[in-house]
Structures are given as structure tokens and as C-alpha cells.
Amino acid sequence: MSHAAELPLWAAILVALFLLVGAALALIGSYGFYSLKSFYDRIHAPTLGTSWGTGAIVMASMICFTVLQSRLVVHEILIGIFVTVTMPVTLMLLGRAALYRDRAEKNPDVPAMDPAPGSLLASEEEEPAAGPDAAAP
Amino acid sequence: MSEMVLLVAVTAAQAMLAVAMALALTRMIRGPRAQDRVLGLDTLYVNAMLMLLVFGIRTGSTLYFEAALVIAILGFVATAALAKFLMRGEVIE
């Protein structure tokens, strides 16, 4: 790490802080993914690493290379934007696929069908005369 | 001084990311169902991408950034295709 000696102390401390925060968030997310019970719990945990874990490490890399090359180096932000944009798409697809598979197997842990539009927000007082099947959550 | 601060932080970050990759890999191997394995692969590639970024900071070269970008793009395509496969049973209809 010969290049690190050229880094001023404030930049080194900032980079170190962002690196530790990002890696710790990724570790917490992966540990949650490892230890949570059901798939629908587990699908939430890795987003910790993909949102601010990635954000902090990208920030550390940007600060490090900006100070080292004494010019603005921001191409790492491509990774941040890309991961931020694609990860919700991926997880929505995966969650819908898992729900589809669970419903196809008639798994009792998942609701049998989607609730009617607006039925979660508008509860009893709006549609009191709904059928018994529509009242199921 | 700044070299030592950075060295300690980079080593600790790499150790934490390695543990995170091991946890994701364990869940990918054990995972009771197919969607757990796909999500494990997703977590694994994100952690590997972060590990490459930390490698780039450690060596001071920007080459690793491109590898990390390629991993991010290919990982997104892989997970989307696998989720589609789980949903429909085929990737391209």
C-alpha cells in the first residue's frame, strides 16, 4: 500500500470510516439473510448491503481516488446508481416468483390471492357488504 | 500514520466482506428452496462486487472498478433471468 502514504490523514480517516461502515452493513445484511426464518423475511436483509453498504464503499473509493489523483473521480458512482436502480427490480421479480411458487403449491403460509384493489386501505366502513371471500386478508 | 489507518480499515473491511460472502454461500448451498438459492447468489455477487471495490482501494488501481461494474451488470441479468425461470419455467417465451 505505498500509495496510501500520499493520502493526507483526514482523507485516510474518512476513507477508513466509510469502508468500515459499508462492510459492516454488508455483513449485517448477509447475517440477516443467513439467519432469518422464512424466505419473505430473508429477502429484506441483503438490501442493507445493496443500499448503504454499496453507497458507503463507493463513497470511500471516490474520496480515495479523488484525493490520490487530485482531480474529481466520480465514475464509481455508476456502480452505485446501477445497483440502486436494478436491485428493487430484481427483488420484486424474485418475490413475485416465490409467491407464485408458494401459491401453486397451496402453501398455507401465503394468502391464496392478491387482495382486491384498495381493500387494505379501505377496510370495513367503505365496503361493508363485501362477500366473505373478499373480506379475507 | 495514514497508511496504517487505511491498512487496518481495508483489512477489516475485507475480513467482514469475506464473512458476509461465506454466510451468503452457506445459505446458497443449504437454502431449502430454489428462491433461497437465487437470492443467495444475488447476495454473493453484491458482496463480491464490494470486495473488488475494496481491492481497488487497497492496490490504488482503478482496474478493479471495471471488474466490479461487469459483475454488477452480469449479476443483475443472471438474477432476473433466474427469477423469470422460477416464475415461468422458461427464460425466453
gemmi code that builds the backbone of each chain (N, CA, C; Angstrom):
import gemmi

chains = {
    "A": [
        ("MET", (0.845, -1.202, 0.000), (0.000, 0.000, 0.000), (0.876, 1.246, 0.000)),
        ("SER", (1.744, 1.354, -0.991), (2.654, 2.503, -0.998), (1.911, 3.790, -1.314)),
        ("HIS", (0.822, 3.678, -2.076), (0.092, 4.885, -2.448), (-0.596, 5.516, -1.244)),
        ("ALA", (-0.833, 4.706, -0.197), (-1.592, 5.219, 0.949), (-0.806, 6.268, 1.722)),
        ("ALA", (0.524, 6.245, 1.611), (1.323, 7.235, 2.337), (1.117, 8.632, 1.759)),
        ("GLU", (0.699, 8.703, 0.474), (0.474, 10.017, -0.128), (-0.842, 10.628, 0.311)),
        ("LEU", (-1.690, 9.815, 0.923), (-3.013, 10.291, 1.325), (-2.881, 11.133, 2.590)),
        ("PRO", (-3.459, 12.321, 2.645), (-3.454, 13.065, 3.909), (-4.288, 12.345, 4.959)),
        ("LEU", (-4.042, 12.723, 6.195), (-4.641, 11.950, 7.292), (-6.159, 12.059, 7.301)),
        ("TRP", (-6.680, 13.272, 7.010), (-8.139, 13.411, 7.071), (-8.801, 12.542, 6.016)),
        ("ALA", (-8.185, 12.454, 4.823), (-8.764, 11.618, 3.774), (-8.684, 10.150, 4.160)),
        ("ALA", (-7.576, 9.758, 4.765), (-7.434, 8.355, 5.171), (-8.480, 7.982, 6.215)),
        ("ILE", (-8.704, 8.895, 7.170), (-9.699, 8.600, 8.209), (-11.099, 8.526, 7.610)),
        ("LEU", (-11.382, 9.450, 6.673), (-12.702, 9.446, 6.028), (-12.916, 8.159, 5.229)),
        ("VAL", (-11.897, 7.786, 4.449), (-11.996, 6.564, 3.661), (-12.161, 5.348, 4.568)),
        ("ALA", (-11.387, 5.319, 5.660), (-11.464, 4.184, 6.577), (-12.850, 4.083, 7.198)),
        ("LEU", (-13.402, 5.245, 7.574), (-14.728, 5.256, 8.184), (-15.785, 4.729, 7.216)),
        ("PHE", (-15.758, 5.239, 5.983), (-16.755, 4.786, 5.006), (-16.587, 3.311, 4.691)),
        ("LEU", (-15.337, 2.859, 4.595), (-15.106, 1.440, 4.318), (-15.674, 0.572, 5.426)),
        ("LEU", (-15.413, 0.950, 6.674), (-15.883, 0.121, 7.783), (-17.396, 0.118, 7.849)),
        ("VAL", (-18.014, 1.293, 7.643), (-19.476, 1.352, 7.686), (-20.082, 0.483, 6.583)),
        ("GLY", (-19.541, 0.594, 5.376), (-20.093, -0.176, 4.263), (-19.927, -1.664, 4.458)),
        ("ALA", (-18.738, -2.082, 4.868), (-18.509, -3.512, 5.052), (-19.343, -4.056, 6.206)),
        ("ALA", (-19.498, -3.244, 7.272), (-20.314, -3.712, 8.393), (-21.774, -3.859, 7.973)),
        ("LEU", (-22.269, -2.914, 7.155), (-23.659, -3.036, 6.701), (-23.835, -4.270, 5.827)),
        ("ALA", (-22.867, -4.514, 4.943), (-22.969, -5.709, 4.101), (-22.947, -6.967, 4.950)),
        ("LEU", (-22.105, -6.963, 5.999), (-22.027, -8.137, 6.874), (-23.337, -8.343, 7.633)),
        ("ILE", (-23.909, -7.248, 8.140), (-25.181, -7.374, 8.868), (-26.269, -7.891, 7.941)),
        ("GLY", (-26.302, -7.369, 6.718), (-27.300, -7.829, 5.763), (-27.142, -9.299, 5.442)),
        ("SER", (-25.908, -9.740, 5.249), (-25.693, -11.147, 4.932), (-25.996, -12.033, 6.125)),
        ("TYR", (-25.689, -11.536, 7.340), (-26.010, -12.347, 8.512), (-27.520, -12.485, 8.673)),
        ("GLY", (-28.243, -11.385, 8.418), (-29.699, -11.481, 8.465), (-30.223, -12.441, 7.420)),
        ("PHE", (-29.635, -12.387, 6.242), (-30.046, -13.312, 5.181), (-29.773, -14.753, 5.580)),
        ("TYR", (-28.685, -14.951, 6.337), (-28.353, -16.310, 6.757), (-29.284, -16.806, 7.856)),
        ("SER", (-29.678, -15.908, 8.775), (-30.289, -16.424, 9.997), (-31.795, -16.216, 10.090)),
        ("LEU", (-32.403, -15.424, 9.215), (-33.848, -15.228, 9.342), (-34.593, -16.499, 8.939)),
        ("LYS", (-35.870, -16.567, 9.367), (-36.554, -17.851, 9.281), (-37.167, -18.132, 7.913)),
        ("SER", (-38.039, -17.236, 7.428), (-38.733, -17.568, 6.184), (-38.148, -16.777, 5.029)),
        ("PHE", (-38.471, -17.219, 3.818), (-37.904, -16.547, 2.638), (-38.347, -15.101, 2.558)),
        ("TYR", (-39.598, -14.839, 2.947), (-40.106, -13.468, 2.835), (-39.484, -12.546, 3.883)),
        ("ASP", (-38.940, -13.111, 4.950), (-38.110, -12.304, 5.853), (-36.723, -12.107, 5.253)),
        ("ARG", (-36.198, -13.192, 4.702), (-34.814, -13.153, 4.220), (-34.628, -12.207, 3.062)),
        ("ILE", (-35.683, -12.010, 2.262), (-35.500, -11.200, 1.059), (-35.230, -9.735, 1.420)),
        ("HIS", (-35.568, -9.328, 2.646), (-35.332, -7.931, 3.023), (-33.909, -7.678, 3.471)),
        ("ALA", (-33.249, -8.692, 4.031), (-31.977, -8.432, 4.702), (-30.856, -7.969, 3.759)),
        ("PRO", (-30.644, -8.591, 2.592), (-29.495, -8.167, 1.780), (-29.620, -6.751, 1.236)),
        ("THR", (-30.808, -6.164, 1.279), (-30.927, -4.785, 0.783), (-30.120, -3.812, 1.624)),
        ("LEU", (-29.797, -4.207, 2.866), (-28.917, -3.369, 3.694), (-27.567, -3.204, 3.019)),
        ("GLY", (-27.043, -4.328, 2.492), (-25.754, -4.243, 1.817), (-25.841, -3.589, 0.458)),
        ("THR", (-26.987, -3.739, -0.219), (-27.047, -3.183, -1.566), (-27.400, -1.708, -1.565)),
        ("SER", (-27.946, -1.183, -0.472), (-28.238, 0.251, -0.497), (-27.080, 1.054, 0.099)),
        ("TRP", (-26.929, 1.039, 1.425), (-25.891, 1.864, 2.017), (-24.561, 1.165, 2.154)),
        ("GLY", (-24.563, -0.170, 2.092), (-23.276, -0.847, 2.033), (-22.521, -0.462, 0.767)),
        ("THR", (-23.228, -0.622, -0.374), (-22.622, -0.208, -1.642), (-22.355, 1.292, -1.657)),
        ("GLY", (-23.300, 2.068, -1.155), (-23.134, 3.518, -1.175), (-21.899, 3.960, -0.416)),
        ("ALA", (-21.679, 3.389, 0.766), (-20.545, 3.825, 1.575), (-19.226, 3.400, 0.949)),
        ("ILE", (-19.167, 2.187, 0.409), (-17.886, 1.742, -0.162), (-17.580, 2.504, -1.445)),
        ("VAL", (-18.624, 2.783, -2.236), (-18.423, 3.605, -3.438), (-17.937, 5.002, -3.050)),
        ("MET", (-18.524, 5.524, -1.964), (-18.100, 6.849, -1.479), (-16.641, 6.814, -1.045)),
        ("ALA", (-16.243, 5.753, -0.334), (-14.846, 5.641, 0.094), (-13.917, 5.591, -1.107)),
        ("SER", (-14.300, 4.816, -2.126), (-13.460, 4.709, -3.316), (-13.355, 6.050, -4.033)),
        ("MET", (-14.486, 6.756, -4.097), (-14.469, 8.063, -4.760), (-13.564, 9.044, -4.035)),
        ("ILE", (-13.654, 9.082, -2.707), (-12.807, 10.005, -1.935), (-11.339, 9.634, -2.110)),
        ("CYS", (-11.052, 8.340, -2.031), (-9.658, 7.883, -2.119), (-9.035, 8.277, -3.457)),
        ("PHE", (-9.712, 7.974, -4.567), (-9.092, 8.252, -5.864), (-9.138, 9.734, -6.214)),
        ("THR", (-10.148, 10.444, -5.686), (-10.160, 11.889, -5.929), (-8.959, 12.553, -5.268)),
        ("VAL", (-8.661, 12.154, -4.036), (-7.527, 12.771, -3.343), (-6.207, 12.293, -3.933)),
        ("LEU", (-6.134, 11.019, -4.298), (-4.873, 10.478, -4.827), (-4.503, 11.098, -6.165)),
        ("GLN", (-5.468, 11.216, -7.060), (-5.167, 11.722, -8.398), (-5.379, 13.224, -8.494)),
        ("SER", (-5.755, 13.854, -7.382), (-6.011, 15.300, -7.302), (-6.842, 15.816, -8.472)),
        ("ARG", (-7.848, 15.056, -8.816), (-8.885, 15.510, -9.741), (-10.162, 14.771, -9.357)),
        ("LEU", (-11.287, 15.233, -9.876), (-12.552, 14.639, -9.459), (-12.735, 13.282, -10.143)),
        ("VAL", (-12.785, 12.224, -9.360), (-13.000, 10.880, -9.904), (-14.355, 10.404, -9.418)),
        ("VAL", (-15.319, 10.410, -10.297), (-16.666, 10.035, -9.856), (-17.226, 8.866, -10.646)),
        ("HIS", (-16.394, 8.149, -11.398), (-17.004, 7.084, -12.196), (-17.496, 5.923, -11.339)),
        ("GLU", (-17.061, 5.841, -10.065), (-17.582, 4.780, -9.207), (-19.076, 4.941, -8.950)),
        ("ILE", (-19.554, 6.159, -9.130), (-20.969, 6.384, -8.843), (-21.851, 5.619, -9.820)),
        ("LEU", (-21.271, 5.196, -10.959), (-22.010, 4.337, -11.894), (-22.479, 3.063, -11.194)),
        ("ILE", (-21.576, 2.468, -10.429), (-21.946, 1.233, -9.721), (-23.069, 1.507, -8.734)),
        ("GLY", (-22.937, 2.614, -8.001), (-23.970, 2.949, -7.027), (-25.329, 3.121, -7.680)),
        ("ILE", (-25.349, 3.891, -8.775), (-26.630, 4.125, -9.462), (-27.173, 2.817, -10.014)),
        ("PHE", (-26.283, 2.033, -10.616), (-26.746, 0.796, -11.245), (-27.343, -0.169, -10.209)),
        ("VAL", (-26.637, -0.335, -9.101), (-27.142, -1.261, -8.079), (-28.432, -0.727, -7.471)),
        ("THR", (-28.491, 0.602, -7.239), (-29.705, 1.170, -6.651), (-30.903, 1.001, -7.571)),
        ("VAL", (-30.668, 1.115, -8.880), (-31.793, 1.016, -9.813), (-32.209, -0.432, -10.015)),
        ("THR", (-31.252, -1.344, -10.129), (-31.616, -2.703, -10.518), (-32.047, -3.588, -9.354)),
        ("MET", (-31.573, -3.288, -8.133), (-31.861, -4.233, -7.055), (-33.358, -4.318, -6.715)),
        ("PRO", (-34.120, -3.203, -6.657), (-35.557, -3.368, -6.420), (-36.250, -4.171, -7.512)),
        ("VAL", (-35.823, -3.995, -8.755), (-36.422, -4.764, -9.853), (-36.185, -6.256, -9.637)),
        ("THR", (-34.938, -6.596, -9.324), (-34.594, -7.998, -9.105), (-35.394, -8.598, -7.962)),
        ("LEU", (-35.450, -7.851, -6.842), (-36.100, -8.431, -5.671), (-37.615, -8.502, -5.850)),
        ("MET", (-38.192, -7.553, -6.571), (-39.628, -7.663, -6.869), (-39.902, -8.889, -7.725)),
        ("LEU", (-39.059, -9.096, -8.764), (-39.234, -10.276, -9.617), (-39.117, -11.556, -8.796)),
        ("LEU", (-38.098, -11.587, -7.939), (-37.859, -12.796, -7.163), (-38.979, -13.037, -6.151)),
        ("GLY", (-39.455, -11.953, -5.525), (-40.547, -12.100, -4.569), (-41.827, -12.573, -5.244)),
        ("ARG", (-42.114, -12.024, -6.425), (-43.313, -12.476, -7.138), (-43.170, -13.932, -7.555)),
        ("ALA", (-41.958, -14.314, -7.982), (-41.755, -15.709, -8.386), (-41.935, -16.647, -7.197)),
        ("ALA", (-41.406, -16.248, -6.029), (-41.550, -17.094, -4.845), (-43.009, -17.196, -4.431)),
        ("LEU", (-43.725, -16.060, -4.509), (-45.144, -16.069, -4.157), (-45.928, -16.963, -5.113)),
        ("TYR", (-45.585, -16.880, -6.394), (-46.256, -17.716, -7.388), (-46.026, -19.194, -7.103)),
        ("ARG", (-44.762, -19.509, -6.753), (-44.460, -20.916, -6.467), (-45.185, -21.392, -5.215)),
        ("ASP", (-45.219, -20.538, -4.179), (-45.906, -20.937, -2.953), (-47.397, -21.110, -3.190)),
        ("ARG", (-47.968, -20.238, -4.014), (-49.407, -20.373, -4.282), (-49.702, -21.599, -5.125)),
        ("ALA", (-48.796, -21.902, -6.052), (-49.017, -23.081, -6.884), (-48.974, -24.356, -6.055)),
        ("GLU", (-48.192, -24.308, -4.934), (-48.145, -25.485, -4.072), (-49.192, -25.436, -2.970)),
        ("LYS", (-50.048, -24.410, -2.972), (-51.072, -24.210, -1.947), (-50.445, -24.189, -0.556)),
        ("ASN", (-49.364, -23.456, -0.424), (-48.697, -23.291, 0.864), (-49.598, -22.455, 1.776)),
        ("PRO", (-49.935, -22.925, 2.981), (-50.863, -22.160, 3.838), (-50.257, -20.887, 4.421)),
        ("ASP", (-48.950, -20.697, 4.285), (-48.333, -19.516, 4.886), (-48.542, -18.252, 4.069)),
        ("VAL", (-48.925, -18.374, 2.816), (-49.119, -17.186, 1.988), (-50.599, -17.047, 1.671)),
        ("PRO", (-51.105, -15.817, 1.497), (-52.509, -15.639, 1.115), (-52.758, -16.242, -0.270)),
        ("ALA", (-53.967, -16.747, -0.455), (-54.240, -17.509, -1.665), (-54.332, -16.635, -2.897)),
        ("MET", (-54.698, -15.354, -2.709), (-54.777, -14.468, -3.869), (-54.494, -13.051, -3.419)),
        ("ASP", (-54.241, -12.182, -4.400), (-53.997, -10.782, -4.079), (-55.256, -10.156, -3.500)),
        ("PRO", (-55.137, -9.231, -2.532), (-56.325, -8.525, -2.056), (-56.874, -7.633, -3.155)),
        ("ALA", (-58.167, -7.367, -3.085), (-58.783, -6.506, -4.089), (-58.159, -5.116, -4.008)),
        ("PRO", (-58.148, -4.371, -5.108), (-57.516, -3.047, -5.094), (-58.141, -2.129, -4.056)),
        ("GLY", (-57.323, -1.563, -3.186), (-57.821, -0.636, -2.182), (-58.378, -1.281, -0.941)),
        ("SER", (-58.380, -2.604, -0.875), (-59.031, -3.230, 0.270), (-58.168, -3.176, 1.518)),
        ("LEU", (-56.859, -2.945, 1.352), (-56.020, -2.831, 2.545), (-56.228, -1.483, 3.214)),
        ("LEU", (-56.381, -0.444, 2.395), (-56.570, 0.890, 2.955), (-58.018, 1.099, 3.360)),
        ("ALA", (-58.935, 0.794, 2.451), (-60.351, 0.959, 2.748), (-60.856, -0.329, 3.366)),
        ("SER", (-61.018, -0.340, 4.675), (-61.401, -1.586, 5.347), (-62.914, -1.692, 5.474)),
        ("GLU", (-63.445, -1.813, 6.670), (-64.855, -2.196, 6.825), (-65.823, -1.111, 6.363)),
        ("GLU", (-65.529, 0.153, 6.731), (-66.587, 1.150, 6.574), (-66.878, 1.482, 5.115)),
        ("GLU", (-65.913, 1.188, 4.225), (-66.175, 1.526, 2.815), (-66.952, 0.438, 2.111)),
        ("GLU", (-66.575, -0.828, 2.380), (-67.262, -1.920, 1.714), (-67.767, -2.900, 2.752)),
        ("PRO", (-68.815, -2.553, 3.474), (-69.306, -3.482, 4.497), (-70.012, -4.684, 3.890)),
        ("ALA", (-70.538, -4.534, 2.680), (-71.351, -5.596, 2.106), (-70.536, -6.525, 1.209)),
        ("ALA", (-69.209, -6.491, 1.341), (-68.399, -7.372, 0.506), (-68.577, -8.815, 0.948)),
        ("GLY", (-68.383, -9.714, 0.021), (-68.575, -11.127, 0.305), (-67.544, -11.638, 1.282)),
        ("PRO", (-67.738, -12.811, 1.827), (-66.800, -13.349, 2.812), (-65.426, -13.626, 2.189)),
        ("ASP", (-65.396, -13.974, 0.886), (-64.098, -14.256, 0.295), (-63.321, -12.965, 0.071)),
        ("ALA", (-64.038, -11.860, -0.175), (-63.346, -10.594, -0.379), (-62.842, -10.010, 0.933)),
        ("ALA", (-63.446, -10.425, 2.055), (-63.032, -9.867, 3.338), (-61.769, -10.528, 3.869)),
        ("ALA", (-61.404, -11.668, 3.276), (-60.183, -12.334, 3.757), (-58.977, -11.481, 3.449)),
        ("PRO", (-58.025, -11.407, 4.358), (-56.847, -10.554, 4.110), (-55.977, -11.109, 3.001)),
    ],
    "B": [
        ("MET", (1.348, 7.160, 9.223), (0.139, 7.216, 10.042), (-1.101, 6.938, 9.206)),
        ("SER", (-1.237, 7.712, 8.098), (-2.428, 7.499, 7.274), (-2.366, 6.139, 6.589)),
        ("GLU", (-1.147, 5.675, 6.322), (-1.021, 4.345, 5.721), (-1.523, 3.263, 6.670)),
        ("MET", (-1.185, 3.431, 7.960), (-1.596, 2.419, 8.925), (-3.114, 2.435, 9.115)),
        ("VAL", (-3.696, 3.662, 9.199), (-5.153, 3.772, 9.343), (-5.847, 3.066, 8.193)),
        ("LEU", (-5.372, 3.358, 6.985), (-6.012, 2.783, 5.805), (-5.806, 1.276, 5.743)),
        ("LEU", (-4.620, 0.836, 6.130), (-4.342, -0.603, 6.074), (-5.251, -1.373, 7.026)),
        ("VAL", (-5.398, -0.846, 8.246), (-6.258, -1.523, 9.222), (-7.698, -1.554, 8.723)),
        ("ALA", (-8.169, -0.399, 8.209), (-9.563, -0.327, 7.783), (-9.819, -1.245, 6.591)),
        ("VAL", (-8.898, -1.260, 5.632), (-9.092, -2.095, 4.452), (-9.069, -3.568, 4.825)),
        ("THR", (-8.161, -3.937, 5.707), (-8.097, -5.346, 6.118), (-9.367, -5.763, 6.859)),
        ("ALA", (-9.833, -4.871, 7.760), (-11.059, -5.201, 8.497), (-12.246, -5.300, 7.539)),
        ("ALA", (-12.309, -4.369, 6.570), (-13.425, -4.401, 5.623), (-13.380, -5.662, 4.787)),
        ("GLN", (-12.170, -6.070, 4.385), (-12.081, -7.294, 3.590), (-12.472, -8.511, 4.410)),
        ("ALA", (-12.089, -8.527, 5.682), (-12.470, -9.659, 6.527), (-13.986, -9.720, 6.684)),
        ("MET", (-14.608, -8.544, 6.918), (-16.061, -8.536, 7.090), (-16.772, -8.964, 5.807)),
        ("LEU", (-16.261, -8.503, 4.675), (-16.901, -8.892, 3.416), (-16.694, -10.372, 3.131)),
        ("ALA", (-15.550, -10.915, 3.541), (-15.321, -12.345, 3.340), (-16.299, -13.159, 4.181)),
        ("VAL", (-16.527, -12.713, 5.432), (-17.503, -13.421, 6.276), (-18.894, -13.313, 5.659)),
        ("ALA", (-19.217, -12.118, 5.129), (-20.530, -11.938, 4.503), (-20.682, -12.857, 3.300)),
        ("MET", (-19.619, -12.981, 2.501), (-19.686, -13.886, 1.350), (-19.847, -15.326, 1.795)),
        ("ALA", (-19.171, -15.692, 2.891), (-19.290, -17.065, 3.393), (-20.712, -17.348, 3.869)),
        ("LEU", (-21.317, -16.351, 4.546), (-22.698, -16.547, 5.011), (-23.648, -16.711, 3.828)),
        ("ALA", (-23.484, -15.846, 2.807), (-24.350, -15.950, 1.632), (-24.149, -17.280, 0.927)),
        ("LEU", (-22.902, -17.731, 0.871), (-22.614, -19.006, 0.205), (-23.219, -20.172, 0.975)),
        ("THR", (-23.146, -20.083, 2.326), (-23.740, -21.145, 3.133), (-25.241, -21.234, 2.894)),
        ("ARG", (-25.886, -20.067, 2.852), (-27.328, -20.092, 2.613), (-27.624, -20.560, 1.197)),
        ("MET", (-26.751, -20.237, 0.267), (-26.979, -20.680, -1.108), (-26.868, -22.191, -1.215)),
        ("ILE", (-25.950, -22.777, -0.465), (-25.794, -24.235, -0.531), (-26.906, -24.922, 0.255)),
        ("ARG", (-27.217, -24.394, 1.452), (-28.206, -25.051, 2.303), (-29.634, -24.762, 1.902)),
        ("GLY", (-29.863, -23.536, 1.417), (-31.177, -22.941, 1.238), (-32.266, -23.918, 0.888)),
        ("PRO", (-33.349, -23.947, 1.648), (-34.312, -25.026, 1.471), (-34.967, -25.037, 0.087)),
        ("ARG", (-35.121, -23.877, -0.536), (-35.821, -23.898, -1.820), (-35.033, -23.135, -2.868)),
        ("ALA", (-35.523, -23.187, -4.089), (-34.763, -22.606, -5.206), (-34.650, -21.097, -5.071)),
        ("GLN", (-35.726, -20.444, -4.566), (-35.641, -18.985, -4.484), (-34.609, -18.540, -3.459)),
        ("ASP", (-34.387, -19.357, -2.416), (-33.327, -19.032, -1.457), (-31.963, -19.098, -2.125)),
        ("ARG", (-31.795, -20.076, -3.003), (-30.502, -20.195, -3.676), (-30.274, -19.022, -4.624)),
        ("VAL", (-31.320, -18.608, -5.319), (-31.164, -17.471, -6.229), (-30.841, -16.204, -5.448)),
        ("LEU", (-31.527, -16.017, -4.332), (-31.255, -14.828, -3.502), (-29.864, -14.908, -2.890)),
        ("GLY", (-29.414, -16.120, -2.563), (-28.055, -16.292, -2.060), (-27.021, -15.912, -3.105)),
        ("LEU", (-27.270, -16.310, -4.354), (-26.352, -15.921, -5.436), (-26.326, -14.411, -5.597)),
        ("ASP", (-27.500, -13.797, -5.471), (-27.598, -12.338, -5.585), (-26.761, -11.651, -4.503)),
        ("THR", (-26.950, -12.090, -3.262), (-26.173, -11.516, -2.153), (-24.684, -11.764, -2.347)),
        ("LEU", (-24.360, -12.957, -2.833), (-22.947, -13.309, -3.029), (-22.297, -12.386, -4.051)),
        ("TYR", (-22.996, -12.118, -5.158), (-22.321, -11.285, -6.156), (-22.241, -9.836, -5.722)),
        ("VAL", (-23.216, -9.376, -4.958), (-23.089, -7.992, -4.451), (-21.896, -7.880, -3.509)),
        ("ASN", (-21.737, -8.894, -2.636), (-20.601, -8.850, -1.716), (-19.279, -8.963, -2.464)),
        ("ALA", (-19.262, -9.777, -3.516), (-18.029, -9.911, -4.291), (-17.691, -8.601, -4.992)),
        ("MET", (-18.742, -7.908, -5.455), (-18.506, -6.607, -6.097), (-17.919, -5.606, -5.103)),
        ("LEU", (-18.459, -5.598, -3.875), (-17.910, -4.697, -2.853), (-16.472, -5.078, -2.517)),
        ("MET", (-16.201, -6.380, -2.496), (-14.836, -6.845, -2.221), (-13.872, -6.350, -3.304)),
        ("LEU", (-14.320, -6.357, -4.552), (-13.442, -5.867, -5.625), (-13.193, -4.368, -5.483)),
        ("LEU", (-14.221, -3.624, -5.062), (-14.011, -2.182, -4.854), (-12.984, -1.948, -3.749)),
        ("VAL", (-13.070, -2.745, -2.674), (-12.108, -2.595, -1.584), (-10.703, -2.986, -2.055)),
        ("PHE", (-10.615, -4.013, -2.902), (-9.333, -4.377, -3.510), (-8.761, -3.213, -4.307)),
        ("GLY", (-9.650, -2.514, -5.032), (-9.190, -1.360, -5.797), (-8.616, -0.284, -4.898)),
        ("ILE", (-9.239, -0.057, -3.738), (-8.692, 0.940, -2.808), (-7.360, 0.445, -2.256)),
        ("ARG", (-7.278, -0.853, -2.007), (-6.048, -1.389, -1.417), (-4.863, -1.253, -2.371)),
        ("THR", (-5.076, -1.595, -3.638), (-3.951, -1.550, -4.577), (-3.781, -0.186, -5.218)),
        ("GLY", (-4.761, 0.694, -5.081), (-4.634, 2.009, -5.683), (-4.770, 2.008, -7.187)),
        ("SER", (-5.342, 0.953, -7.757), (-5.522, 0.929, -9.207), (-7.008, 0.950, -9.528)),
        ("THR", (-7.363, 1.603, -10.626), (-8.777, 1.711, -10.985), (-9.230, 0.545, -11.855)),
        ("LEU", (-8.369, -0.424, -12.058), (-8.740, -1.564, -12.908), (-9.874, -2.364, -12.283)),
        ("TYR", (-9.841, -2.467, -10.956), (-10.831, -3.309, -10.297), (-12.234, -2.754, -10.423)),
        ("PHE", (-12.308, -1.428, -10.651), (-13.629, -0.823, -10.799), (-14.383, -1.431, -11.974)),
        ("GLU", (-13.660, -1.661, -13.077), (-14.342, -2.195, -14.258), (-14.820, -3.612, -14.016)),
        ("ALA", (-13.997, -4.402, -13.318), (-14.430, -5.759, -12.977), (-15.679, -5.727, -12.099)),
        ("ALA", (-15.701, -4.779, -11.155), (-16.867, -4.679, -10.273), (-18.115, -4.289, -11.060)),
        ("LEU", (-17.939, -3.395, -12.030), (-19.084, -2.981, -12.849), (-19.610, -4.151, -13.673)),
        ("VAL", (-18.705, -4.933, -14.240), (-19.119, -6.103, -15.027), (-19.852, -7.104, -14.134)),
        ("ILE", (-19.339, -7.304, -12.921), (-20.022, -8.229, -12.003), (-21.423, -7.728, -11.690)),
        ("ALA", (-21.563, -6.414, -11.468), (-22.881, -5.865, -11.141), (-23.856, -6.098, -12.293)),
        ("ILE", (-23.409, -5.828, -13.519), (-24.315, -5.952, -14.667), (-24.684, -7.410, -14.899)),
        ("LEU", (-23.670, -8.285, -14.917), (-23.961, -9.699, -15.179), (-24.783, -10.314, -14.052)),
        ("GLY", (-24.548, -9.882, -12.824), (-25.326, -10.410, -11.717), (-26.784, -10.021, -11.812)),
        ("PHE", (-27.036, -8.773, -12.213), (-28.435, -8.357, -12.385), (-29.121, -9.199, -13.449)),
        ("VAL", (-28.442, -9.388, -14.589), (-29.051, -10.170, -15.666), (-29.299, -11.610, -15.206)),
        ("ALA", (-28.320, -12.172, -14.492), (-28.455, -13.562, -14.043), (-29.625, -13.718, -13.084)),
        ("THR", (-29.733, -12.799, -12.116), (-30.808, -12.945, -11.137), (-32.166, -12.715, -11.777)),
        ("ALA", (-32.250, -11.742, -12.689), (-33.531, -11.503, -13.357), (-33.932, -12.721, -14.181)),
        ("ALA", (-32.968, -13.311, -14.887), (-33.292, -14.487, -15.701), (-33.698, -15.660, -14.820)),
        ("LEU", (-33.008, -15.842, -13.689), (-33.360, -16.959, -12.809), (-34.729, -16.762, -12.176)),
        ("ALA", (-35.052, -15.504, -11.812), (-36.375, -15.246, -11.247), (-37.459, -15.503, -12.296)),
        ("LYS", (-37.189, -15.120, -13.517), (-38.135, -15.392, -14.599), (-38.295, -16.885, -14.790)),
        ("PHE", (-37.188, -17.597, -14.675), (-37.261, -19.052, -14.829), (-38.084, -19.691, -13.716)),
        ("LEU", (-37.903, -19.193, -12.493), (-38.692, -19.736, -11.379), (-40.173, -19.458, -11.581)),
        ("MET", (-40.465, -18.317, -12.174), (-41.861, -17.919, -12.352), (-42.526, -18.732, -13.450)),
        ("ARG", (-41.849, -18.874, -14.587), (-42.497, -19.420, -15.774), (-42.020, -20.802, -16.164)),
        ("GLY", (-40.844, -21.192, -15.705), (-40.311, -22.462, -16.144), (-39.502, -22.378, -17.412)),
        ("GLU", (-39.416, -21.193, -17.996), (-38.535, -20.991, -19.148), (-38.137, -19.526, -19.154)),
        ("VAL", (-36.996, -19.232, -19.754), (-36.475, -17.874, -19.685), (-37.023, -17.026, -20.813)),
        ("ILE", (-36.963, -17.558, -22.041), (-37.440, -16.798, -23.195), (-38.676, -17.507, -23.727)),
        ("GLU", (-39.794, -16.799, -23.737), (-41.030, -17.444, -24.181), (-41.272, -17.172, -25.646)),
    ],
}
model = gemmi.Model(1)
for chain_id, residues in chains.items():
    chain = gemmi.Chain(chain_id)
    for i, (resn, *xyz) in enumerate(residues, 1):
        res = gemmi.Residue()
        res.name, res.seqid = resn, gemmi.SeqId(i, " ")
        for name, pos in zip(("N", "CA", "C"), xyz):
            atom = gemmi.Atom()
            atom.name, atom.element = name, gemmi.Element(name[0])
            atom.pos, atom.b_iso = gemmi.Position(*pos), 0.0
            res.add_atom(atom)
        chain.add_residue(res)
    model.add_chain(chain)
structure = gemmi.Structure()
structure.add_model(model)
structure.setup_entities()
